[in-house]
Amino acid sequence: MADSDFNPDPFTPPPSVIPPASVPPASTPSPLTRDPLASKAEYEYESGKSSARQAADDLKAAASSKATELRGKAEAKATELRGKAEAKATELRGMAEAKASEYRGKAEVALEEAKLKAQNYQHDGENYIRDNPSQSILGALAIGFVLGLIFRR
C-alpha cells in the first residue's frame, strides 16, 4: 500500500474510487426503459397523495359545515335566552309597578287619614274655644307670657 492511497477518514472512499468531476451524472431513464416497480411505486405515491388531499378537503368541508351548524345553534340559543330574559324583565317590571302602585295607594290613604285627623283636631279646638272663651284667653296669655320669657333671653 502506497502513502498516496492512505485515507485518514474511513467513511470517504479513496481518491482513486471517486469519479472525476467531468463525468456527467447518470441521467434519468426514458419512460420506455423505466423500471415497472418504480412506476407502480410512483403511481401508488401519487394516488396516496391525491387521497390524502381529498381526505383533507373532506375534513375541511366537514369542519366548516359543523362550525356553521354550531354557529346556528348558538345563535338560536342566544335568541331563546334573550327572549326569556326579556320576558322575565317584563314580568319583574310588572311586579315592581304593582308594588309601587300598592304603596302609593297606601300612602294616599295614610295622607287622607292624617288630613282628616288634623281637621278633627282643628274643629275640636274651635269648639272648645267657643264653649270656654275665658279659659282659652287665659291659656293663650299664659302661653304667650312663657314664650316671651323664653325668647327674651
C-alpha positions in Angstrom: 0.0 0.0 0.0 1.4 3.4 -1.0 1.3 6.6 1.0 -0.9 8.2 -1.6 -3.5 5.5 -1.1 -3.7 6.2 2.7 -7.1 7.6 3.7 -7.4 9.0 7.2 -11.2 9.1 7.0 -12.6 5.6 6.8 -16.0 6.8 5.5 -14.9 8.6 2.4 -13.6 6.4 -0.5 -10.1 6.8 -1.6 -9.5 9.3 -4.4 -9.0 6.6 -6.9 -12.6 5.4 -6.4 -14.2 8.9 -6.5 -15.3 9.6 -10.1 -13.8 12.8 -11.7 -16.0 15.9 -11.7 -16.0 16.0 -15.5 -18.1 12.8 -15.7 -21.8 13.8 -16.2 -24.3 12.4 -13.6 -26.4 9.5 -14.6 -29.4 10.7 -16.5 -32.9 9.6 -15.7 -34.0 6.7 -17.8 -36.6 7.3 -20.5 -40.2 6.4 -19.9 -39.7 3.4 -22.1 -36.9 2.0 -20.1 -38.3 2.7 -16.7 -38.5 0.0 -14.0 -42.1 -1.2 -13.7 -41.8 -1.4 -9.9 -40.7 2.2 -9.7 -43.5 3.2 -12.0 -46.0 1.3 -9.7 -44.5 3.0 -6.6 -44.8 6.4 -8.2 -48.4 5.7 -9.1 -49.1 4.5 -5.5 -47.4 7.6 -4.2 -49.4 9.9 -6.3 -52.6 8.0 -5.6 -51.9 8.2 -1.8 -51.1 11.9 -2.1 -54.3 12.5 -4.0 -56.3 10.5 -1.5 -54.7 12.5 1.4 -55.5 15.8 -0.3 -59.1 14.6 -0.9 -59.4 13.5 2.8 -58.0 16.8 3.9 -60.5 18.7 1.7 -63.3 16.5 3.0 -62.3 17.1 6.6 -62.1 20.8 6.0 -65.6 20.8 4.5 -66.9 18.8 7.3 -65.3 21.1 9.9 -66.7 24.1 8.1 -70.2 22.5 8.0 -70.0 21.6 11.7 -68.8 25.2 12.6 -71.8 26.6 10.6 -74.2 24.2 12.3 -72.8 25.1 15.8 -72.9 28.8 15.0 -76.6 28.4 14.0 -77.3 26.5 17.2 -75.5 29.1 19.3 -77.4 32.0 17.7 -80.7 30.1 18.2 -79.9 29.5 21.9 -78.9 33.2 22.3 -82.1 34.3 20.8 -84.1 31.9 23.0 -82.2 33.2 26.1 -82.7 36.8 25.1 -86.5 36.1 24.7 -86.6 34.5 28.2 -84.6 37.4 29.7 -86.9 40.0 28.1 -90.0 38.0 29.4 -88.5 37.8 32.9 -87.7 41.6 32.8 -91.2 42.4 31.7 -92.6 40.2 34.5 -90.4 41.8 37.1 -91.2 45.3 35.8 -94.9 44.5 36.1 -94.4 43.2 39.7 -92.4 46.4 40.6 -95.1 48.6 39.1 -97.8 46.7 41.0 -95.9 47.1 44.3 -95.3 50.8 43.6 -98.9 51.3 42.9 -99.9 49.4 46.1 -97.6 51.5 48.3 -98.7 54.7 46.5 -102.3 53.8 47.4 -101.4 53.1 51.0 -99.5 56.4 51.2 -102.5 58.3 49.8 -104.8 56.6 52.3 -102.5 57.5 55.2 -102.3 61.1 53.9 -106.1 61.4 53.8 -106.4 59.9 57.3 -103.8 62.4 58.6 -105.7 65.3 56.9 -109.0 64.1 58.5 -107.4 63.9 61.9 -105.9 67.4 61.6 -109.3 68.7 60.5 -110.9 67.0 63.5 -108.4 68.5 65.9 -108.9 71.9 64.4 -112.7 71.5 64.7 -112.4 70.2 68.3 -110.2 73.2 69.2 -112.6 75.7 67.7 -115.5 74.1 69.6 -113.6 74.2 72.9 -112.7 77.9 72.4 -116.4 78.7 71.6 -117.6 76.7 74.7 -114.9 78.1 77.1 -113.8 81.5 75.8 -112.4 82.8 79.2 -110.2 79.8 79.8 -109.0 79.9 76.2 -108.0 83.6 76.6 -106.2 82.9 79.9 -104.4 79.9 78.4 -103.3 81.9 75.4 -102.0 84.7 77.6 -100.1 82.1 79.7 -98.5 80.6 76.6 -97.6 84.0 75.3 -96.0 85.0 78.6 -93.9 81.8 78.7 -92.8 82.2 75.1 -91.9 85.9 75.7 -89.7 84.9 78.6 -88.0 82.2 76.5 -87.3 84.4 73.5 -86.2 87.5 75.6 -83.2 85.7 76.9 
